[in-house]
């Protein structure tokens, strides 16, 4: 029980790192424009890899999400961060979704919860739908470690573009894994 579905309602795209930053990470000379389209595609792919990694709830750019929970809890962990706003909280009454304003939020740097006090100590399973906005408005506000994670992914994809079997980034304990672990979430 818990999060049963997550839907991305609006998708804002962008590049978390610049083409120049990606070229530097790949040791490509800035004036060499022959691979710009390819490296730009790698930046986008690297971001998707990170955002879709299991237990990594990070979202680069501001998107609106709809999360549906089947739970007997009064506390709901939002599945993406950084949280910008909660637009709507709805409770399913058995036939339709009804808006509720009886909730409050607890927001940390990398985690956010929605609490619905009327559910406290009521152990029946219920459906809750939370619509929220997560991610940054533009790349200038994206955390440095998230940008570094993208850069490492881009360099790995660039260096191993023709490889069939390579050492994965996740096996690198000093670089990629240590940064990625900052984004992993242990759910409870």
N, C-alpha and C positions, 0 to 999 in steps of 0.2 A: 504494500500500500504506500501511497505517497504520490509523487508526480506520475500521472498517467499519460500526459501528452504535452508537447511543447511545439507551438506553431509560431513561425516568424511571419508576422503580419505585414511589416514593411521592411524592406532590405535596402539599407544605404551602403553603397560600396565606396571604396577608396583604397589608397595605398598607405599602409602603416609606416613604411619607410620610403624614402625617395629612391628614384632610380640611381642617383649618384651614390647613395649609401649602399645599395645592393651591389653596384659595380665594384665599389671599394672592397666589400666583403668577399666578392668573387675574384678579386685581383684582376679586374678588367680595367684597362686604361679609360679614363673619363672621356677622352676624345674619340674613342672607338664606339661608333654608333651602330655597328653591324649586328649587334645582338640585343639592342634595346627592347624590341618587342618581346623577344624570348625571356629576357630577364624580368620585364614587367609582368609577364604571365606567371613567372616563378614566384614573384612577390604575392600575387593573388592566390596562387596555389598554396603557398606557405601559410597564408592567413587562414585559408579554409582548413588546412591540416590542423592548425592550432585550435580554431573555434569548434571543430568537430571531434576533437580528441575526447575520449571518455574521461569523465571527472575533471575536465578543464572548462569551467563555466565562463571563461573570458569572452567578451564581445568587443571587437575593435571599434566599430562605428555604430552610431546611434540607430537602433532598430527597435521596433515595437514588437513585443512578444505576447502570446496568450498561453498561459500555463494552466492546465487543468489537473486537479488533484483529487484522488479518491483516498480519503484519510479519516482516521478517528482522532486526529490531533487538532489542537487549536493554533498551532504554529506551523507556518509553511515557508520552507526555504526556497527563495527565488533562484532559478537555475542559471541565471546569467548575471554578470557584473561587468563594469561598474554600473550600479543602479542610478538612474537619473530621476525617474518618477514612477509612481503607480497611478495609472489612469482609471482603473475600475476594478472593483472586487465584487464578484457575484456568487451567490449561493444557489445551488439547484434544489428546488423544493419538491422534486418528484415529477413535475410536468414542465417547468420552465425555469430559466435563469432569472434571479431577482437581484437587483443592485443592493449592496449594503454599504453603509458608511460607518458601521460599527466595527472598525478595525484600526490598528495602528501598526507602524513599521519600525523596525530596528535596523539601522544601516551601519555597517562597518566599512572598512576599506575594500575588502574582498568578499563580503558576504552581506546578505540582506534577508530579513525575515518579515513576514506579515503575520500578525496575531489577530485572531478573531475571538474576542473575549466571551461571546455568547456560547462558544464551543467548549470553554474551559470546564473540565470535569464531566463532560458529556461524551461518553465513549462510543457513540453511534457513528457509523461510517457515513460520510457525507461527501458531496462533490462541491468543489470550490473552483472558480475560474478567476484568475488574476491576470489583468492586462497591465503591462508595465513597459517602460522604456529603459534600455541598457545600452551602454557604449558611449563613446566620445563623439562630440560634434565634428571634430576634425583631427588630423594626425598630430597636430602640435600638442594636444593634451594626452596622447597615449603614453602610458608608462614606459620608461626607458627599458626595463627588463623585458617587456612585451615586444618592443621594437627589436631588441637583441635576439629574442627568440625567433622572430621573423627572419632576421638577417642570417642566423645560423641555419635555418631551414632552407633559405634561398641558396646559400653556398653549398649545402649538401645536395640539393636538387641539381644545381648547376654542375658540380663536380662529378656527380654520378648519373648524369642524364642517359647514358647508354649502358649502365651497369645492370646486370641481371641479379647479382647477389652481392650486396655490400654490407658493411657494418652499419647498422642503423644509428641514427642520432641518439636514440634512447639508450644505447649502450655506452655513451660517452658521459661518465659520471661527473666530470669536471666542468663541462660546458652545458650542453643542452639539458640534461637531466636535472641539474641543480637549479637552472632557471625555471624549467617546466614545473618542478615541485613547488615553486612559489605560487603557482596558479591552481594546483590540484586541490580538490575539496574533498574532505571526508564528511560524508553525510551521516546525520544521526537523527 
